[in-house]
Amino acid sequence: MMRYKFLEKNKIVIGSAILCCAVMVMNPEVTSAASKEAINLWLNSVVPMLLPFFIAANFLKHTGVVNRISPGVYPFVMGFLSGYPMGARVAGDYYRAGMIDQRQLHWILSYSMITGPAFLIGAVGVEFLGSHGLGVLLAICHYLSALLNSLFYSAAAEKTKMIRKKPYIRSDTYYNILTDAILDSFRSIAIILAYIMIFMIGTDLLQFSGVLNLLPTAEAAAVCKGFLEMTVGCNSLVMCRCAPLIKTTLAAFIVTFGGLSVMGQTMSMLRGCDVSFRQLFVMKLSHGILCAILTFSVGCFVV
């Protein structure tokens, strides 16, 4: 009986998974090409940007050093330095360690789920938008909108004080701590690869099937792709013929919203933190809308 209820409750997810498997089997060339593209993106961009910070964060966590840094600041700094989903990973570590409660976690996540300036300025600005200046505008608005987004959650967080626990220090050698930090980091980085691959395959299959061709404009298709995987969505903006300010505004929303791929990665980093996908979706949607509005408003005067 319990098994039947589980299947009924999750029939949409199960049905979608079966459908995706069938489509991938029928289109092995598209699946293979998308997988190679995902691995290339992961190997050349994600691993160099995230793996060193994952190792450092895990090592500092077990030595107790990270527990001495303010939970309200450290996740944002790590997200700024390395990008998605590092801010969520560090915030989740604070919650799992009992140093913050659920409301404080939501507040910290509202402004710490950010990406790094190297990606915003270099990849999106220079490579996709063709302008270093537009990349700088995008980066400034991305971080300012994160702080504005936090205002929606600050009232609840202010009702409680940051929990101060005695810093946890693992009783082991630094070599063993570092080894475990490396192993845990590779597990996390592998999970990120899986999510990138899944949603990149999904995006390419939609493109191959002709579904995206039903959309009225190339801009709408780019946003649809970005809803699944932000890098693919931003790359699609290259083919759009709209004004630079419109491209930048769309890029601002796509990158800041992050797409379902980033949300999946973030949820994996927040395992055991009592954060639902709906809550995460609302946080990122409000952040994306704020960033798009701010980018367009400021861009009207500087572009």
PASEBA-1860 file (N, C-alpha, C; in nm, 3 decimals):
! residues 303
1> MMRYKFLE> 0.083/-0.121/0.000/0.000/0.000/0.000/0.086/0.126/0.000 ~ 0.188/0.128/0.085/0.278/0.243/0.094/0.353/0.262/-0.037 ~ 0.390/0.151/-0.098/0.463/0.158/-0.225/0.374/0.215/-0.335 ~ 0.246/0.177/-0.333/0.151/0.228/-0.432/0.134/0.379/-0.417 ~ 0.121/0.426/-0.293/0.106/0.569/-0.269/0.230/0.645/-0.314 ~ 0.346/0.586/-0.292/0.471/0.650/-0.335/0.473/0.667/-0.487 ~ 0.430/0.561/-0.559/0.430/0.567/-0.705/0.328/0.669/-0.754 ~ 0.210/0.677/-0.688/0.108/0.773/-0.727/0.157/0.915/-0.706
9> KNKIVIGS> 0.221/0.939/-0.594/0.269/1.072/-0.560/0.378/1.118/-0.653 ~ 0.458/1.025/-0.699/0.575/1.061/-0.781/0.563/1.014/-0.926 ~ 0.439/0.989/-0.971/0.422/0.935/-1.106/0.469/1.032/-1.215 ~ 0.457/1.164/-1.189/0.503/1.261/-1.288/0.654/1.253/-1.304 ~ 0.724/1.247/-1.190/0.871/1.240/-1.192/0.916/1.109/-1.256 ~ 0.854/0.999/-1.214/0.892/0.869/-1.267/0.861/0.861/-1.417 ~ 0.744/0.911/-1.455/0.707/0.910/-1.596/0.801/0.994/-1.680 ~ 0.841/1.109/-1.626/0.935/1.197/-1.698/1.071/1.130/-1.715
17> AILCCAVM> 1.115/1.060/-1.610/1.244/0.991/-1.617/1.241/0.881/-1.723 ~ 1.131/0.806/-1.727/1.118/0.699/-1.827/1.114/0.758/-1.967 ~ 1.041/0.869/-1.984/1.033/0.935/-2.114/1.170/0.985/-2.159 ~ 1.244/1.045/-2.065/1.379/1.096/-2.098/1.471/0.982/-2.141 ~ 1.463/0.870/-2.070/1.546/0.754/-2.107/1.513/0.705/-2.247 ~ 1.383/0.701/-2.277/1.341/0.656/-2.409/1.390/0.751/-2.519 ~ 1.378/0.881/-2.492/1.421/0.981/-2.591/1.572/0.973/-2.612 ~ 1.648/0.953/-2.504/1.794/0.943/-2.516/1.835/0.819/-2.595
25> VMNPEVTS> 1.762/0.710/-2.575/1.791/0.587/-2.649/1.763/0.607/-2.798 ~ 1.658/0.681/-2.830/1.621/0.705/-2.969/1.710/0.810/-3.037 ~ 1.781/0.889/-2.955/1.868/0.994/-3.010/2.007/0.986/-2.948 ~ 2.079/0.877/-2.972/2.210/0.859/-2.908/2.313/0.963/-2.952 ~ 2.304/1.013/-3.075/2.402/1.111/-3.122/2.389/1.242/-3.044 ~ 2.265/1.287/-3.023/2.241/1.410/-2.947/2.286/1.393/-2.802 ~ 2.253/1.279/-2.745/2.290/1.251/-2.606/2.442/1.248/-2.590 ~ 2.510/1.184/-2.683/2.656/1.175/-2.677/2.721/1.312/-2.691
33> AASKEAIN> 2.673/1.391/-2.787/2.731/1.524/-2.811/2.709/1.615/-2.690 ~ 2.588/1.610/-2.631/2.558/1.692/-2.514/2.642/1.650/-2.394 ~ 2.662/1.520/-2.379/2.743/1.469/-2.268/2.888/1.516/-2.280 ~ 2.941/1.511/-2.402/3.079/1.557/-2.424/3.091/1.707/-2.396 ~ 2.989/1.782/-2.437/2.989/1.926/-2.412/2.985/1.956/-2.262 ~ 2.902/1.879/-2.190/2.891/1.897/-2.045/3.023/1.865/-1.976 ~ 3.087/1.756/-2.016/3.216/1.717/-1.957/3.323/1.821/-1.986 ~ 3.321/1.876/-2.107/3.417/1.978/-2.144/3.398/2.104/-2.060
41> LWLNSVVP> 3.272/2.146/-2.042/3.242/2.263/-1.959/3.284/2.238/-1.815 ~ 3.252/2.120/-1.764/3.285/2.083/-1.626/3.436/2.080/-1.605 ~ 3.508/2.018/-1.699/3.652/1.999/-1.683/3.729/2.129/-1.696 ~ 3.685/2.217/-1.787/3.761/2.338/-1.815/3.718/2.460/-1.735 ~ 3.596/2.456/-1.681/3.546/2.572/-1.608/3.511/2.542/-1.463 ~ 3.432/2.436/-1.442/3.381/2.408/-1.308/3.490/2.356/-1.216 ~ 3.565/2.256/-1.261/3.668/2.196/-1.175/3.774/2.298/-1.132 ~ 3.834/2.377/-1.224/3.935/2.474/-1.180/3.880/2.580/-1.085
49> MLLPFFIA> 3.751/2.616/-1.103/3.694/2.722/-1.020/3.644/2.672/-0.885 ~ 3.595/2.549/-0.879/3.531/2.501/-0.758/3.613/2.404/-0.674 ~ 3.684/2.311/-0.737/3.751/2.206/-0.662/3.847/2.259/-0.555 ~ 3.935/2.357/-0.586/4.024/2.407/-0.481/3.949/2.466/-0.362 ~ 3.836/2.534/-0.390/3.759/2.595/-0.281/3.682/2.491/-0.202 ~ 3.634/2.387/-0.268/3.569/2.278/-0.196/3.667/2.212/-0.099 ~ 3.788/2.185/-0.146/3.889/2.122/-0.061/3.923/2.213/0.057 ~ 3.945/2.342/0.029/3.980/2.436/0.135/3.868/2.449/0.237
57> ANFLKHTG> 3.743/2.460/0.189/3.629/2.476/0.279/3.611/2.353/0.366 ~ 3.625/2.234/0.308/3.611/2.110/0.385/3.722/2.097/0.490 ~ 3.843/2.134/0.451/3.956/2.125/0.544/3.936/2.222/0.661 ~ 3.899/2.347/0.630/3.879/2.446/0.736/3.762/2.408/0.828 ~ 3.661/2.344/0.770/3.546/2.303/0.850/3.588/2.202/0.957 ~ 3.667/2.104/0.919/3.706/1.999/1.014/3.814/2.044/1.112 ~ 3.889/2.147/1.078/3.987/2.197/1.173/3.927/2.297/1.272 ~ 3.801/2.338/1.245/3.733/2.430/1.337/3.754/2.576/1.305
65> VVNRISPG> 3.838/2.608/1.208/3.867/2.749/1.176/3.745/2.820/1.123 ~ 3.669/2.753/1.034/3.555/2.815/0.970/3.447/2.853/1.070 ~ 3.439/2.781/1.181/3.338/2.811/1.282/3.362/2.943/1.355 ~ 3.482/2.999/1.338/3.514/3.127/1.401/3.481/3.245/1.310 ~ 3.442/3.216/1.185/3.409/3.321/1.090/3.259/3.341/1.089 ~ 3.213/3.464/1.075/3.070/3.496/1.081/2.992/3.420/0.974 ~ 2.886/3.347/1.013/2.803/3.276/0.914/2.733/3.369/0.818 ~ 2.720/3.496/0.855/2.654/3.592/0.768/2.743/3.645/0.657
73> VYPFVMGF> 2.874/3.622/0.669/2.970/3.678/0.573/3.039/3.570/0.490 ~ 3.082/3.464/0.555/3.166/3.363/0.489/3.101/3.298/0.366 ~ 2.972/3.259/0.372/2.911/3.199/0.252/2.911/3.293/0.132 ~ 2.885/3.422/0.156/2.884/3.519/0.046/3.023/3.533/-0.014 ~ 3.124/3.539/0.071/3.262/3.553/0.023/3.303/3.432/-0.060 ~ 3.270/3.313/-0.013/3.306/3.192/-0.087/3.231/3.182/-0.219 ~ 3.103/3.225/-0.218/3.027/3.228/-0.342/3.086/3.328/-0.440 ~ 3.131/3.442/-0.389/3.192/3.545/-0.472/3.323/3.495/-0.533
81> LSGYPMGA> 3.400/3.421/-0.457/3.530/3.375/-0.504/3.518/3.260/-0.603 ~ 3.422/3.170/-0.583/3.420/3.049/-0.666/3.292/3.027/-0.745 ~ 3.183/3.093/-0.710/3.059/3.079/-0.786/2.967/2.969/-0.735 ~ 2.862/2.942/-0.816/2.765/2.838/-0.780/2.834/2.702/-0.766 ~ 2.790/2.616/-0.672/2.696/2.639/-0.562/2.771/2.653/-0.428 ~ 2.888/2.718/-0.431/2.975/2.722/-0.314/2.911/2.794/-0.195 ~ 2.840/2.904/-0.221/2.777/2.977/-0.111/2.677/2.891/-0.037 ~ 2.598/2.814/-0.113/2.500/2.725/-0.051/2.568/2.613/0.027
89> RVAGDYYR> 2.679/2.564/-0.025/2.752/2.456/0.043/2.800/2.503/0.180 ~ 2.859/2.621/0.187/2.911/2.673/0.314/2.798/2.705/0.410 ~ 2.690/2.766/0.359/2.575/2.796/0.445/2.516/2.668/0.501 ~ 2.508/2.564/0.417/2.458/2.436/0.464/2.546/2.375/0.572 ~ 2.677/2.393/0.559/2.769/2.342/0.661/2.743/2.409/0.796 ~ 2.717/2.540/0.794/2.686/2.611/0.919/2.558/2.557/0.983 ~ 2.457/2.531/0.900/2.330/2.480/0.953/2.347/2.340/1.010 ~ 2.418/2.255/0.934/2.438/2.118/0.982/2.523/2.113/1.109
97> AGMIDQRQ> 2.608/2.215/1.127/2.690/2.222/1.249/2.613/2.282/1.366 ~ 2.490/2.327/1.342/2.407/2.383/1.448/2.440/2.527/1.483 ~ 2.512/2.599/1.395/2.551/2.736/1.425/2.446/2.839/1.382 ~ 2.355/2.800/1.295/2.245/2.888/1.253/2.117/2.807/1.250 ~ 2.001/2.875/1.263/1.875/2.804/1.254/1.820/2.816/1.112 ~ 1.701/2.763/1.090/1.646/2.755/0.955/1.618/2.892/0.895 ~ 1.564/2.984/0.976/1.534/3.117/0.924/1.662/3.192/0.886 ~ 1.765/3.176/0.967/1.893/3.239/0.934/1.954/3.177/0.810
105> LHWILSYS> 1.936/3.045/0.793/1.986/2.978/0.673/1.919/3.035/0.549 ~ 1.787/3.052/0.553/1.715/3.108/0.438/1.763/3.249/0.406 ~ 1.786/3.327/0.511/1.836/3.465/0.491/1.973/3.463/0.426 ~ 2.062/3.381/0.474/2.198/3.373/0.418/2.194/3.323/0.274 ~ 2.110/3.224/0.247/2.099/3.172/0.111/2.047/3.277/0.015 ~ 1.960/3.365/0.061/1.899/3.464/-0.027/1.999/3.558/-0.092 ~ 2.118/3.574/-0.030/2.219/3.662/-0.090/2.352/3.591/-0.116 ~ 2.363/3.465/-0.077/2.490/3.394/-0.096/2.490/3.300/-0.215
113> MITGPAFL> 2.375/3.277/-0.276/2.370/3.190/-0.394/2.404/3.275/-0.517 ~ 2.532/3.303/-0.532/2.582/3.391/-0.637/2.693/3.322/-0.713 ~ 2.728/3.378/-0.828/2.840/3.326/-0.905/2.954/3.427/-0.901 ~ 3.069/3.389/-0.955/3.189/3.471/-0.942/3.205/3.576/-1.051 ~ 3.281/3.680/-1.024/3.303/3.787/-1.124/3.378/3.740/-1.247 ~ 3.463/3.638/-1.234/3.536/3.587/-1.350/3.438/3.533/-1.455 ~ 3.337/3.460/-1.409/3.237/3.408/-1.502/3.149/3.520/-1.557 ~ 3.106/3.611/-1.470/3.016/3.718/-1.512/3.083/3.811/-1.613
121> IGAVGVEF> 3.206/3.851/-1.583/3.274/3.948/-1.670/3.341/3.880/-1.788 ~ 3.414/3.771/-1.760/3.489/3.705/-1.865/3.403/3.624/-1.961 ~ 3.327/3.529/-1.906/3.248/3.440/-1.991/3.126/3.509/-2.048 ~ 3.041/3.564/-1.959/2.916/3.623/-2.005/2.940/3.757/-2.074 ~ 3.017/3.845/-2.009/3.040/3.977/-2.065/3.120/3.976/-2.194 ~ 3.241/3.924/-2.187/3.331/3.929/-2.303/3.294/3.826/-2.409 ~ 3.272/3.701/-2.368/3.250/3.595/-2.467/3.109/3.596/-2.525 ~ 3.007/3.609/-2.439/2.870/3.599/-2.488/2.811/3.733/-2.532
129> LGSHGLGV> 2.842/3.841/-2.457/2.786/3.973/-2.491/2.883/4.057/-2.573 ~ 3.009/4.015/-2.578/3.108/4.086/-2.659/3.152/4.219/-2.603 ~ 3.140/4.237/-2.471/3.177/4.365/-2.411/3.221/4.347/-2.267 ~ 3.340/4.393/-2.235/3.388/4.390/-2.097/3.304/4.481/-2.009 ~ 3.266/4.596/-2.063/3.185/4.692/-1.986/3.050/4.635/-1.947 ~ 2.985/4.565/-2.040/2.856/4.503/-2.008/2.872/4.395/-1.902 ~ 2.985/4.326/-1.905/3.012/4.226/-1.803/3.027/4.288/-1.665 ~ 3.093/4.402/-1.659/3.109/4.473/-1.532/2.973/4.519/-1.481
137> LLAICHYL> 2.891/4.575/-1.571/2.756/4.617/-1.533/2.677/4.499/-1.478 ~ 2.684/4.387/-1.545/2.614/4.266/-1.502/2.661/4.220/-1.365 ~ 2.791/4.222/-1.342/2.846/4.177/-1.214/2.801/4.268/-1.100 ~ 2.807/4.399/-1.122/2.765/4.493/-1.016/2.619/4.472/-0.980 ~ 2.535/4.460/-1.081/2.391/4.442/-1.056/2.362/4.306/-0.994 ~ 2.441/4.206/-1.029/2.423/4.072/-0.973/2.443/4.074/-0.821 ~ 2.546/4.143/-0.775/2.574/4.144/-0.632/2.485/4.243/-0.556 ~ 2.454/4.356/-0.618/2.363/4.451/-0.553/2.224/4.391/-0.537
145> SALLNSLF> 2.177/4.320/-0.639/2.044/4.258/-0.631/2.042/4.146/-0.528 ~ 2.156/4.081/-0.504/2.163/3.978/-0.400/2.139/4.041/-0.262 ~ 2.199/4.158/-0.241/2.178/4.228/-0.113/2.035/4.277/-0.100 ~ 1.977/4.324/-0.211/1.837/4.365/-0.210/1.746/4.246/-0.183 ~ 1.778/4.133/-0.241/1.699/4.011/-0.223/1.698/3.968/-0.077 ~ 1.808/3.993/-0.007/1.817/3.952/0.134/1.720/4.028/0.223 ~ 1.674/4.146/0.176/1.581/4.226/0.256/1.447/4.156/0.275 ~ 1.411/4.068/0.180/1.285/3.994/0.192/1.290/3.892/0.304
153> YSAAAEKT> 1.410/3.854/0.346/1.426/3.748/0.445/1.491/3.797/0.575 ~ 1.534/3.923/0.577/1.608/3.974/0.693/1.520/3.987/0.816 ~ 1.392/4.019/0.798/1.303/4.039/0.913/1.291/3.911/0.995 ~ 1.276/3.798/0.927/1.265/3.670/0.998/1.395/3.634/1.067 ~ 1.508/3.664/1.001/1.638/3.629/1.059/1.670/3.713/1.181 ~ 1.622/3.836/1.183/1.652/3.925/1.295/1.583/3.885/1.424 ~ 1.481/3.799/1.412/1.409/3.757/1.530/1.489/3.661/1.617 ~ 1.594/3.604/1.559/1.679/3.513/1.634/1.824/3.557/1.623
161> KMIRKKPY> 1.902/3.524/1.720/2.044/3.557/1.718/2.124/3.440/1.663 ~ 2.240/3.474/1.606/2.328/3.370/1.557/2.370/3.278/1.672 ~ 2.357/3.151/1.650/2.391/3.053/1.753/2.543/3.041/1.761 ~ 2.597/3.054/1.877/2.741/3.043/1.896/2.775/2.914/1.969 ~ 2.822/2.818/1.895/2.864/2.692/1.955/3.015/2.687/1.965 ~ 3.063/2.603/2.054/3.207/2.584/2.065/3.258/2.524/1.935 ~ 3.359/2.586/1.873/3.409/2.536/1.744/3.445/2.388/1.750 ~ 3.397/2.316/1.648/3.426/2.174/1.639/3.564/2.153/1.578
169> IRSDTYYN> 3.647/2.077/1.648/3.779/2.044/1.597/3.793/1.891/1.594 ~ 3.815/1.839/1.478/3.826/1.695/1.462/3.958/1.644/1.520 ~ 3.949/1.539/1.598/4.068/1.480/1.660/4.133/1.382/1.564 ~ 4.217/1.434/1.476/4.283/1.351/1.377/4.403/1.428/1.323 ~ 4.485/1.360/1.247/4.600/1.427/1.187/4.554/1.515/1.071 ~ 4.634/1.618/1.042/4.600/1.707/0.930/4.602/1.631/0.798 ~ 4.686/1.530/0.788/4.691/1.451/0.665/4.558/1.379/0.641 ~ 4.504/1.316/0.746/4.376/1.246/0.732/4.261/1.342/0.706
177> ILTDAILD> 4.266/1.457/0.772/4.162/1.558/0.749/4.166/1.606/0.605 ~ 4.286/1.632/0.554/4.301/1.678/0.415/4.256/1.570/0.317 ~ 4.292/1.445/0.345/4.251/1.335/0.256/4.099/1.323/0.249 ~ 4.034/1.330/0.364/3.887/1.323/0.365/3.826/1.444/0.297 ~ 3.889/1.560/0.313/3.839/1.681/0.247/3.846/1.667/0.095 ~ 3.954/1.607/0.047/3.970/1.585/-0.098/3.865/1.487/-0.149 ~ 3.846/1.377/-0.077/3.748/1.276/-0.121/3.607/1.334/-0.123 ~ 3.572/1.408/-0.019/3.438/1.468/-0.012/3.420/1.572/-0.123
185> SFRSIAII> 3.526/1.645/-0.155/3.519/1.747/-0.259/3.499/1.684/-0.396 ~ 3.566/1.573/-0.423/3.548/1.505/-0.551/3.406/1.449/-0.563 ~ 3.350/1.406/-0.453/3.210/1.358/-0.456/3.117/1.474/-0.494 ~ 3.137/1.589/-0.433/3.054/1.705/-0.462/3.070/1.752/-0.606 ~ 3.194/1.752/-0.655/3.219/1.799/-0.791/3.163/1.702/-0.893 ~ 3.157/1.572/-0.858/3.097/1.473/-0.947/2.945/1.491/-0.956 ~ 2.884/1.528/-0.845/2.740/1.555/-0.843/2.707/1.673/-0.935 ~ 2.792/1.775/-0.931/2.772/1.892/-1.016/2.781/1.853/-1.163
193> LAYIMIFM> 2.877/1.767/-1.198/2.890/1.718/-1.336/2.761/1.648/-1.379 ~ 2.706/1.566/-1.293/2.584/1.491/-1.327/2.470/1.586/-1.359 ~ 2.453/1.690/-1.278/2.344/1.785/-1.303/2.367/1.864/-1.431 ~ 2.489/1.907/-1.455/2.519/1.978/-1.580/2.488/1.891/-1.700 ~ 2.528/1.765/-1.693/2.507/1.672/-1.804/2.359/1.647/-1.827 ~ 2.284/1.623/-1.720/2.141/1.593/-1.733/2.068/1.708/-1.803 ~ 2.092/1.831/-1.757/2.016/1.943/-1.812/2.070/1.988/-1.947 ~ 2.196/1.964/-1.974/2.248/1.997/-2.106/2.193/1.899/-2.210
201> IGTDLLQF> 2.181/1.773/-2.174/2.118/1.675/-2.262/1.972/1.713/-2.287 ~ 1.903/1.751/-2.181/1.763/1.792/-2.194/1.746/1.911/-2.286 ~ 1.836/2.009/-2.272/1.829/2.128/-2.357/1.855/2.094/-2.503 ~ 1.955/2.011/-2.528/1.986/1.973/-2.666/1.876/1.889/-2.729 ~ 1.812/1.804/-2.649/1.701/1.723/-2.702/1.582/1.811/-2.737 ~ 1.556/1.914/-2.657/1.449/2.009/-2.690/1.480/2.082/-2.820 ~ 1.606/2.121/-2.835/1.647/2.189/-2.957/1.634/2.096/-3.078 ~ 1.678/1.973/-3.063/1.675/1.876/-3.172/1.533/1.840/-3.212
209> SGVLNLLP> 1.444/1.834/-3.114/1.305/1.796/-3.141/1.226/1.905/-3.211 ~ 1.277/2.027/-3.210/1.209/2.138/-3.275/1.112/2.212/-3.186 ~ 1.104/2.173/-3.058/1.012/2.238/-2.965/1.046/2.386/-2.949 ~ 1.175/2.416/-2.939/1.217/2.555/-2.918/1.189/2.641/-3.041 ~ 1.176/2.579/-3.156/1.145/2.655/-3.277/1.003/2.708/-3.277 ~ 0.919/2.655/-3.188/0.781/2.701/-3.177/0.771/2.834/-3.103 ~ 0.878/2.871/-3.033/0.877/2.997/-2.960/0.887/3.114/-3.057 ~ 0.826/3.228/-3.023/0.815/3.339/-3.119/0.946/3.407/-3.155
217> TAEAAAVC> 1.042/3.412/-3.061/1.167/3.483/-3.087/1.287/3.404/-3.039 ~ 1.405/3.443/-3.088/1.529/3.380/-3.043/1.556/3.413/-2.897 ~ 1.511/3.531/-2.854/1.530/3.571/-2.714/1.450/3.479/-2.621 ~ 1.326/3.446/-2.661/1.244/3.356/-2.581/1.307/3.217/-2.573 ~ 1.366/3.172/-2.684/1.433/3.042/-2.685/1.554/3.042/-2.592 ~ 1.629/3.154/-2.591/1.746/3.165/-2.504/1.707/3.160/-2.357 ~ 1.598/3.229/-2.322/1.550/3.228/-2.183/1.503/3.088/-2.145 ~ 1.437/3.020/-2.238/1.389/2.883/-2.212/1.507/2.790/-2.187
225> KGFLEMTV> 1.612/2.802/-2.268/1.731/2.721/-2.247/1.797/2.757/-2.114 ~ 1.803/2.885/-2.083/1.862/2.930/-1.957/1.785/2.882/-1.837 ~ 1.654/2.860/-1.854/1.572/2.807/-1.745/1.619/2.668/-1.705 ~ 1.675/2.595/-1.802/1.727/2.462/-1.774/1.875/2.467/-1.735 ~ 1.958/2.532/-1.819/2.102/2.538/-1.795/2.151/2.677/-1.834 ~ 2.201/2.752/-1.737/2.229/2.894/-1.760/2.337/2.918/-1.865 ~ 2.440/2.834/-1.870/2.549/2.855/-1.966/2.499/2.842/-2.109 ~ 2.414/2.742/-2.132/2.356/2.722/-2.265/2.267/2.841/-2.302
233> GCNSLVMC> 2.190/2.889/-2.205/2.103/3.003/-2.230/2.181/3.128/-2.265 ~ 2.288/3.155/-2.191/2.371/3.273/-2.218/2.440/3.262/-2.353 ~ 2.485/3.143/-2.385/2.550/3.121/-2.514/2.453/3.146/-2.630 ~ 2.326/3.115/-2.609/2.225/3.135/-2.713/2.199/3.283/-2.739 ~ 2.231/3.369/-2.644/2.210/3.512/-2.663/2.299/3.568/-2.774 ~ 2.407/3.497/-2.805/2.498/3.542/-2.911/2.423/3.552/-3.044 ~ 2.327/3.462/-3.066/2.253/3.459/-3.191/2.137/3.557/-3.195 ~ 2.106/3.620/-3.083/1.995/3.716/-3.078/2.036/3.850/-3.141
241> RCAPLIKT> 1.943/3.914/-3.206/1.971/4.040/-3.274/1.914/4.162/-3.203 ~ 1.877/4.145/-3.079/1.821/4.256/-3.002/1.930/4.352/-2.959 ~ 1.891/4.465/-2.902/1.986/4.567/-2.857/2.074/4.513/-2.745 ~ 2.198/4.566/-2.735/2.289/4.519/-2.630/2.231/4.526/-2.489 ~ 2.153/4.632/-2.461/2.095/4.645/-2.328/1.994/4.533/-2.301 ~ 1.916/4.496/-2.401/1.819/4.387/-2.385/1.892/4.255/-2.363 ~ 1.998/4.232/-2.440/2.078/4.111/-2.422/2.135/4.103/-2.281 ~ 2.187/4.215/-2.234/2.247/4.218/-2.100/2.142/4.193/-1.993
249> TLAAFIVT> 2.023/4.250/-2.012/1.914/4.230/-1.916/1.871/4.084/-1.912 ~ 1.859/4.022/-2.030/1.824/3.881/-2.035/1.933/3.794/-1.972 ~ 2.059/3.829/-2.001/2.171/3.756/-1.941/2.170/3.770/-1.790 ~ 2.135/3.889/-1.742/2.130/3.914/-1.598/2.029/3.822/-1.531 ~ 1.911/3.809/-1.595/1.809/3.721/-1.536/1.852/3.574/-1.541 ~ 1.905/3.532/-1.657/1.942/3.391/-1.675/2.051/3.349/-1.576 ~ 2.157/3.431/-1.567/2.270/3.396/-1.480/2.230/3.403/-1.333 ~ 2.152/3.503/-1.295/2.115/3.521/-1.155/2.012/3.419/-1.111
257> FGGLSVMG> 1.916/3.388/-1.197/1.819/3.282/-1.167/1.891/3.148/-1.157 ~ 1.986/3.126/-1.248/2.073/3.009/-1.238/2.028/2.887/-1.316 ~ 1.896/2.873/-1.337/1.847/2.756/-1.409/1.829/2.636/-1.318 ~ 1.755/2.538/-1.366/1.726/2.418/-1.286/1.852/2.337/-1.258 ~ 1.951/2.348/-1.346/2.076/2.276/-1.324/2.145/2.325/-1.197 ~ 2.158/2.457/-1.183/2.220/2.514/-1.063/2.137/2.485/-0.939 ~ 2.004/2.488/-0.954/1.918/2.459/-0.839/1.934/2.315/-0.793 ~ 1.948/2.224/-0.889/1.972/2.085/-0.852/2.105/2.069/-0.780
265> QTMSMLRG> 2.208/2.136/-0.830/2.339/2.133/-0.764/2.329/2.189/-0.622 ~ 2.253/2.299/-0.609/2.239/2.365/-0.479/2.165/2.276/-0.381 ~ 2.058/2.211/-0.427/1.982/2.122/-0.340/2.070/2.007/-0.290 ~ 2.160/1.959/-0.375/2.250/1.852/-0.332/2.347/1.901/-0.224 ~ 2.386/2.029/-0.230/2.474/2.087/-0.129/2.400/2.115/0.002 ~ 2.265/2.123/-0.006/2.184/2.156/0.111/2.113/2.033/0.167 ~ 2.165/1.918/0.135/2.104/1.794/0.184/2.102/1.792/0.337 ~ 1.983/1.764/0.392/1.969/1.760/0.537/1.948/1.895/0.600
273> CDVSFRQL> 1.920/1.998/0.519/1.906/2.135/0.572/1.763/2.185/0.576 ~ 1.665/2.100/0.545/1.523/2.137/0.549/1.492/2.258/0.459 ~ 1.552/2.260/0.343/1.521/2.363/0.244/1.453/2.294/0.126 ~ 1.331/2.337/0.093/1.257/2.274/-0.015/1.295/2.336/-0.149 ~ 1.267/2.263/-0.256/1.295/2.315/-0.389/1.210/2.439/-0.417 ~ 1.088/2.441/-0.368/1.001/2.557/-0.389/1.059/2.682/-0.325 ~ 1.111/2.668/-0.203/1.173/2.783/-0.135/1.295/2.832/-0.212 ~ 1.375/2.738/-0.260/1.494/2.774/-0.336/1.455/2.842/-0.467
281> FVMKLSHG> 1.353/2.790/-0.533/1.306/2.846/-0.660/1.260/2.990/-0.642 ~ 1.184/3.015/-0.536/1.133/3.151/-0.509/1.249/3.247/-0.482 ~ 1.347/3.202/-0.405/1.464/3.285/-0.375/1.537/3.326/-0.502 ~ 1.563/3.229/-0.588/1.638/3.257/-0.710/1.555/3.334/-0.812 ~ 1.424/3.311/-0.815/1.338/3.385/-0.908/1.334/3.533/-0.869 ~ 1.316/3.561/-0.740/1.314/3.701/-0.696/1.449/3.767/-0.720 ~ 1.557/3.694/-0.696/1.691/3.747/-0.721/1.710/3.778/-0.869 ~ 1.665/3.687/-0.954/1.679/3.706/-1.099/1.600/3.825/-1.149
289> ILCAILTF> 1.476/3.839/-1.101/1.393/3.952/-1.143/1.453/4.084/-1.096 ~ 1.498/4.088/-0.972/1.561/4.210/-0.920/1.685/4.248/-1.001 ~ 1.766/4.149/-1.035/1.887/4.175/-1.112/1.854/4.227/-1.251 ~ 1.753/4.169/-1.315/1.712/4.213/-1.449/1.662/4.358/-1.446 ~ 1.579/4.390/-1.346/1.527/4.527/-1.333/1.640/4.625/-1.308 ~ 1.731/4.590/-1.218/1.842/4.678/-1.184/1.935/4.696/-1.303 ~ 1.962/4.589/-1.375/2.051/4.596/-1.492/1.992/4.687/-1.600 ~ 1.864/4.671/-1.627/1.799/4.754/-1.730/1.795/4.900/-1.687
297> SVGCFVV> 1.763/4.924/-1.558/1.751/5.061/-1.508/1.885/5.133/-1.514 ~ 1.991/5.069/-1.465/2.124/5.130/-1.467/2.176/5.139/-1.611 ~ 2.148/5.035/-1.689/2.196/5.030/-1.826/2.142/5.140/-1.914 ~ 2.022/5.187/-1.883/1.963/5.297/-1.961/2.049/5.423/-1.955 ~ 2.130/5.437/-1.851/2.211/5.557/-1.834/2.357/5.536/-1.876 ~ 2.403/5.409/-1.879/2.546/5.386/-1.906/2.573/5.314/-2.036 ~ 2.472/5.248/-2.095/2.495/5.173/-2.220/2.466/5.264/-2.339
END
